[in-house]
Amino acid sequence: MSIPFFRYPHLFSQQREEILAAMTAVMERGAFILQSDLVEFETALANFTGASHSLGVANGTDALIIALRAAEIGPGDEVIVPSHTYVASAASIHFAGATPVLVECGADHMMDPESAAAAVTPRTRAIMPVQLNGRTCDMDAIQALAGRHGLLIIEDAAQALGSKFRGRGAGTFGAAAEFSFYPAKVLGCFGDGGGLTTNDPEMARKMALLRDHGRDENGTVVTWGLNSRLDNLHAAVLNVKFQQMDSEIERRRQIARLYREGLGGLEDFTLPPGPDNDPDHFDVYQNYEVESGRRDELRAQLERDGIRTIIQWAGKPVHQFEGLGFSDVHLPFTDRLFTRCFLLPMNTSLTDDEVEYICERVRKFHGG
């Protein structure tokens, strides 16, 4: 059996006719930039997350930069962010002119609130919790920390659309939040795409200016801005894919249950929290990140068995990339985690038989 990590053609084939019809309608109308499909998508995104306002932008990195700039975070400011994240999280802080302060993750691979608390200084302006792998952080602890120190929360929810903490959706906890619609996401377009949500009308106004060259609704340039608009073709595709969002999430949660049934109890092998044993969290399983004490050997064996796996971020957390200047940052928990963690396949193209085959191969390796 051969199981790729992700089947990109599946993104098109599962809704082929609807996608072609939506894209054809956009092209026949010549409606490419800031048109009705984008407005429809922004309304759907706000409704789905529970946010009051949303915007489509060119990609997730731009979304974070726009949110930070709208919050007037810049030179002299520090923003706390976990090192277990894609470099774009820290890069957005850097390109906003502020300083990223890297902290540990916890046992569930999410930002560790205690490590974040220890990193607060007089220069700290914001916390950027990364809602990783389709899971939302312990936002009670993070909101309490922000409240004690008067800090803003800018959520990096790139991997977490649809996830919830205590019934509240990712993207609604802070001043603003970012989502990514990279093709492999739970909701993905056919290229780069990003989104922003906020409950603050003034933040929404500022972010709308920043995504379109600083222009207001009359076309008058009122501030410096970016060219970061989600184009209408991508919005049309996302509108089609939104129709299956609930079933997409439920299938991922079903696969997570199968993994948990097939891999639970193995020695020196750690699974993410299950979909049914943590009432505070509703996880959408963007990724299925596991740990093994013999990770490299296991991945090599799975490769021989025809199963592709990956380690996130090219195998390194942000502080381990030498070119970024974090040589004085010491995060022992994250360092150890990155000797153990990797991703098993997780997407709706997986069949039950494929998941069982993966489980059987892992069990055989770990002696289960």
C-alpha positions as semicolon CSV with decimal commas, in nm:
position;residue;x (nm);y (nm);z (nm)
1;M;0,000;0,000;0,000
2;S;0,123;0,352;-0,079
3;I;-0,010;0,642;0,130
4;P;0,113;0,994;0,049
5;F;0,116;1,252;0,325
6;F;-0,140;1,461;0,135
7;R;-0,333;1,415;-0,188
8;Y;-0,354;1,760;-0,343
9;P;-0,561;1,651;-0,647
10;H;-0,835;1,545;-0,402
11;L;-0,896;1,913;-0,323
12;F;-1,032;1,955;-0,675
13;S;-1,178;1,614;-0,754
14;Q;-1,410;1,595;-0,454
15;Q;-1,607;1,904;-0,572
16;R;-1,498;1,927;-0,933
17;E;-1,821;2,042;-1,098
18;E;-1,912;2,298;-0,831
19;I;-1,561;2,447;-0,833
20;L;-1,549;2,472;-1,212
21;A;-1,890;2,639;-1,216
22;A;-1,790;2,894;-0,951
23;M;-1,462;2,981;-1,121
24;T;-1,628;3,005;-1,464
25;A;-1,889;3,244;-1,325
26;V;-1,618;3,473;-1,189
27;M;-1,426;3,472;-1,517
28;E;-1,734;3,530;-1,730
29;R;-1,826;3,831;-1,515
30;G;-1,469;3,961;-1,518
31;A;-1,508;4,004;-1,141
32;F;-1,159;3,945;-1,008
33;I;-1,075;4,190;-0,726
34;L;-1,288;4,297;-0,425
35;Q;-1,609;4,164;-0,576
36;S;-1,924;3,991;-0,450
37;D;-1,768;3,645;-0,405
38;L;-1,522;3,794;-0,158
39;V;-1,800;3,970;0,032
40;E;-1,992;3,641;0,046
41;F;-1,685;3,462;0,178
42;E;-1,611;3,727;0,440
43;T;-1,969;3,701;0,567
44;A;-1,942;3,323;0,584
45;L;-1,609;3,340;0,769
46;A;-1,746;3,581;1,029
47;N;-2,057;3,370;1,081
48;F;-1,861;3,046;1,105
49;T;-1,613;3,175;1,364
50;G;-1,858;3,387;1,558
51;A;-1,660;3,705;1,492
52;S;-1,826;4,038;1,418
53;H;-1,600;4,128;1,125
54;S;-1,380;3,944;0,877
55;L;-1,156;4,027;0,582
56;G;-0,999;3,820;0,306
57;V;-0,631;3,892;0,241
58;A;-0,356;3,753;0,020
59;N;-0,206;3,507;0,269
60;G;-0,174;3,429;0,637
61;T;0,157;3,608;0,686
62;D;0,016;3,932;0,548
63;A;-0,284;3,886;0,775
64;L;-0,063;3,878;1,085
65;I;0,138;4,180;0,972
66;I;-0,182;4,373;0,904
67;A;-0,325;4,281;1,244
68;L;-0,009;4,389;1,424
69;R;0,012;4,716;1,232
70;A;-0,356;4,789;1,291
71;A;-0,290;4,737;1,663
72;E;-0,004;4,991;1,631
73;I;0,257;4,740;1,741
74;G;0,602;4,826;1,609
75;P;0,959;4,931;1,695
76;G;1,044;4,901;2,063
77;D;0,761;4,655;2,129
78;E;0,785;4,286;2,214
79;V;0,535;4,016;2,120
80;I;0,537;3,676;2,291
81;V;0,501;3,379;2,055
82;P;0,578;3,006;2,087
83;S;0,883;2,868;1,908
84;H;0,682;2,564;1,797
85;T;0,523;2,739;1,500
86;Y;0,584;2,820;1,138
87;V;0,846;3,092;1,099
88;A;0,576;3,323;0,957
89;S;0,439;3,382;1,307
90;A;0,767;3,531;1,428
91;A;0,842;3,688;1,089
92;S;0,520;3,888;1,099
93;I;0,629;4,041;1,430
94;H;0,970;4,119;1,284
95;F;0,825;4,283;0,973
96;A;0,586;4,489;1,185
97;G;0,903;4,632;1,342
98;A;0,861;4,464;1,679
99;T;1,065;4,191;1,851
100;P;0,941;3,830;1,870
101;V;1,002;3,675;2,213
102;L;0,998;3,296;2,182
103;V;0,853;3,074;2,454
104;E;0,788;2,708;2,527
105;C;0,497;2,491;2,430
106;G;0,332;2,249;2,670
107;A;0,248;1,880;2,665
108;D;-0,030;1,937;2,410
109;H;0,221;2,125;2,188
110;M;0,038;2,455;2,242
111;M;0,178;2,777;2,393
112;D;0,268;2,721;2,759
113;P;0,103;3,000;2,964
114;E;0,365;2,978;3,240
115;S;0,650;3,021;2,994
116;A;0,464;3,313;2,838
117;A;0,413;3,473;3,179
118;A;0,784;3,447;3,256
119;A;0,865;3,627;2,929
120;V;0,665;3,944;3,002
121;T;0,877;4,260;3,028
122;P;0,794;4,633;3,035
123;R;0,828;4,629;2,654
124;T;0,572;4,351;2,599
125;R;0,271;4,474;2,403
126;A;0,101;4,155;2,290
127;I;0,077;3,777;2,308
128;M;0,042;3,572;1,991
129;P;-0,103;3,231;2,082
130;V;-0,065;2,988;1,794
131;Q;-0,372;2,768;1,761
132;L;-0,171;2,474;1,636
133;N;-0,269;2,151;1,462
134;G;-0,639;2,236;1,470
135;R;-0,650;2,297;1,845
136;T;-0,715;2,616;2,041
137;C;-0,483;2,707;2,329
138;D;-0,590;2,735;2,693
139;M;-0,736;3,077;2,629
140;D;-0,857;3,122;2,987
141;A;-0,495;3,127;3,104
142;I;-0,376;3,342;2,813
143;Q;-0,657;3,594;2,850
144;A;-0,590;3,613;3,225
145;L;-0,221;3,677;3,157
146;A;-0,303;3,945;2,903
147;G;-0,547;4,106;3,142
148;R;-0,297;4,120;3,429
149;H;-0,042;4,302;3,215
150;G;-0,264;4,503;2,983
151;L;-0,152;4,310;2,673
152;L;-0,324;4,262;2,341
153;I;-0,394;3,915;2,202
154;I;-0,331;3,858;1,831
155;E;-0,426;3,498;1,746
156;D;-0,236;3,300;1,489
157;A;-0,519;3,064;1,402
158;A;-0,376;2,958;1,064
159;Q;-0,431;2,590;1,142
160;A;-0,741;2,615;1,357
161;L;-1,049;2,727;1,164
162;G;-1,345;2,559;1,330
163;S;-1,168;2,469;1,653
164;K;-1,313;2,586;1,985
165;F;-1,216;2,637;2,347
166;R;-1,508;2,607;2,590
167;G;-1,751;2,658;2,305
168;R;-1,587;2,973;2,169
169;G;-1,433;2,967;1,824
170;A;-1,069;3,026;1,743
171;G;-1,038;3,374;1,600
172;T;-1,263;3,547;1,854
173;F;-1,048;3,576;2,167
174;G;-0,833;3,883;2,105
175;A;-0,794;4,210;1,923
176;A;-0,769;4,022;1,593
177;A;-0,694;3,679;1,452
178;E;-0,542;3,537;1,136
179;F;-0,637;3,233;0,929
180;S;-0,455;3,066;0,640
181;F;-0,625;2,913;0,338
182;Y;-0,314;2,743;0,202
183;P;-0,435;2,441;0,001
184;A;-0,359;2,179;0,268
185;K;-0,557;2,357;0,540
186;V;-0,896;2,233;0,661
187;L;-1,037;2,507;0,438
188;G;-0,797;2,566;0,152
189;C;-0,799;2,750;-0,179
190;F;-0,590;2,676;-0,490
191;G;-0,296;2,895;-0,397
192;D;-0,217;3,133;-0,112
193;G;-0,500;3,294;0,079
194;G;-0,559;3,438;0,424
195;G;-0,824;3,586;0,646
196;L;-0,866;3,815;0,944
197;T;-1,135;3,827;1,210
198;T;-1,206;4,076;1,487
199;N;-1,487;4,189;1,715
200;D;-1,354;4,544;1,720
201;P;-1,504;4,771;1,449
202;E;-1,207;5,010;1,466
203;M;-0,962;4,723;1,413
204;A;-1,175;4,607;1,120
205;R;-1,164;4,955;0,967
206;K;-0,786;4,983;1,005
207;M;-0,722;4,634;0,868
208;A;-0,942;4,703;0,565
209;L;-0,732;5,011;0,490
210;L;-0,405;4,826;0,534
211;R;-0,496;4,540;0,297
212;D;-0,573;4,779;0,007
213;H;-0,294;5,036;-0,018
214;G;-0,434;5,242;0,269
215;R;-0,736;5,343;0,062
216;D;-1,077;5,416;0,212
217;E;-1,410;5,328;0,050
218;N;-1,384;5,637;-0,171
219;G;-1,040;5,542;-0,301
220;T;-0,865;5,813;-0,100
221;V;-0,530;5,705;0,043
222;V;-0,543;5,785;0,413
223;T;-0,247;5,579;0,538
224;W;0,037;5,358;0,418
225;G;-0,093;5,015;0,324
226;L;-0,019;4,688;0,148
227;N;-0,152;4,518;-0,164
228;S;-0,295;4,214;0,012
229;R;-0,641;4,137;-0,121
230;L;-0,782;3,785;-0,141
231;D;-0,874;3,762;-0,508
232;N;-1,225;3,678;-0,613
233;L;-1,135;3,346;-0,779
234;H;-0,996;3,213;-0,454
235;A;-1,296;3,347;-0,265
236;A;-1,529;3,168;-0,506
237;V;-1,346;2,839;-0,450
238;L;-1,355;2,890;-0,074
239;N;-1,730;2,955;-0,089
240;V;-1,777;2,618;-0,256
241;K;-1,552;2,442;-0,007
242;F;-1,728;2,607;0,288
243;Q;-2,037;2,404;0,194
244;Q;-1,855;2,089;0,311
245;M;-1,677;2,240;0,610
246;D;-1,879;2,056;0,874
247;S;-1,833;1,718;0,704
248;E;-1,462;1,794;0,649
249;I;-1,413;1,852;1,021
250;E;-1,621;1,552;1,123
251;R;-1,420;1,320;0,895
252;R;-1,095;1,446;1,045
253;R;-1,232;1,381;1,392
254;Q;-1,335;1,030;1,284
255;I;-0,980;0,964;1,161
256;A;-0,845;1,092;1,494
257;R;-1,071;0,842;1,672
258;L;-0,939;0,560;1,452
259;Y;-0,581;0,660;1,528
260;R;-0,656;0,671;1,898
261;E;-0,822;0,329;1,890
262;G;-0,537;0,182;1,687
263;L;-0,239;0,344;1,857
264;G;-0,342;0,403;2,217
265;G;-0,128;0,250;2,491
266;L;0,192;0,196;2,293
267;E;0,514;0,230;2,490
268;D;0,707;0,555;2,433
269;F;0,452;0,673;2,179
270;T;0,237;0,977;2,255
271;L;-0,086;1,076;2,082
272;P;-0,252;1,418;2,073
273;P;-0,563;1,466;2,287
274;G;-0,856;1,265;2,157
275;P;-1,173;1,418;2,012
276;D;-1,394;1,285;2,290
277;N;-1,186;1,302;2,609
278;D;-1,132;1,676;2,654
279;P;-1,460;1,864;2,705
280;D;-1,292;2,208;2,702
281;H;-1,159;2,163;2,348
282;F;-1,320;2,096;2,013
283;D;-1,028;2,005;1,786
284;V;-1,049;1,995;1,406
285;Y;-0,723;1,798;1,352
286;Q;-0,556;2,007;1,087
287;N;-0,258;1,784;1,165
288;Y;-0,207;1,468;1,368
289;E;0,117;1,531;1,555
290;V;0,249;1,233;1,752
291;E;0,567;1,163;1,947
292;S;0,796;0,862;1,939
293;G;1,112;0,795;2,135
294;R;1,247;0,629;1,820
295;R;1,108;0,881;1,577
296;D;1,370;0,872;1,306
297;E;1,380;0,493;1,297
298;L;1,000;0,475;1,293
299;R;0,969;0,729;1,010
300;A;1,226;0,539;0,807
301;Q;1,033;0,214;0,857
302;L;0,703;0,378;0,765
303;E;0,866;0,514;0,449
304;R;0,970;0,158;0,357
305;D;0,610;0,054;0,425
306;G;0,485;0,314;0,176
307;I;0,364;0,568;0,435
308;R;0,482;0,928;0,404
309;T;0,520;1,138;0,717
310;I;0,670;1,481;0,783
311;I;0,816;1,685;1,067
312;Q;0,670;2,034;1,081
313;W;0,875;2,341;0,997
314;A;1,153;2,145;0,820
315;G;1,222;1,971;1,149
316;K;1,306;2,279;1,358
317;P;1,124;2,521;1,587
318;V;1,187;2,887;1,516
319;H;1,468;2,936;1,769
320;Q;1,679;2,661;1,610
321;F;1,715;2,838;1,274
322;E;2,062;2,990;1,298
323;G;1,996;3,271;1,054
324;L;1,727;3,429;1,271
325;G;1,947;3,533;1,562
326;F;1,797;3,334;1,850
327;S;2,118;3,159;1,959
328;D;2,071;3,284;2,317
329;V;1,718;3,138;2,345
330;H;1,699;2,816;2,547
331;L;1,376;2,618;2,534
332;P;1,455;2,267;2,660
333;F;1,100;2,129;2,640
334;T;1,061;2,239;2,279
335;D;1,411;2,112;2,194
336;R;1,327;1,769;2,332
337;L;0,990;1,766;2,159
338;F;1,160;1,818;1,824
339;T;1,360;1,500;1,872
340;R;1,030;1,311;1,906
341;C;0,744;1,474;1,714
342;F;0,621;1,414;1,359
343;L;0,296;1,416;1,164
344;L;0,102;1,113;1,049
345;P;-0,120;1,158;0,741
346;M;-0,442;1,346;0,826
347;N;-0,681;1,451;0,551
348;T;-1,021;1,350;0,420
349;S;-0,880;1,150;0,129
350;L;-0,765;0,884;0,378
351;T;-0,979;0,570;0,389
352;D;-1,045;0,368;0,704
353;D;-0,837;0,085;0,557
354;E;-0,542;0,321;0,506
355;V;-0,565;0,447;0,864
356;E;-0,575;0,088;0,991
357;Y;-0,269;0,003;0,780
358;I;-0,080;0,298;0,927
359;C;-0,179;0,190;1,278
360;E;-0,077;-0,170;1,212
361;R;0,266;-0,062;1,087
362;V;0,325;0,167;1,386
363;R;0,207;-0,102;1,629
364;K;0,443;-0,354;1,473
365;F;0,737;-0,115;1,512
366;H;0,656;-0,023;1,871
367;G;0,580;-0,378;1,974
368;G;0,209;-0,327;2,024
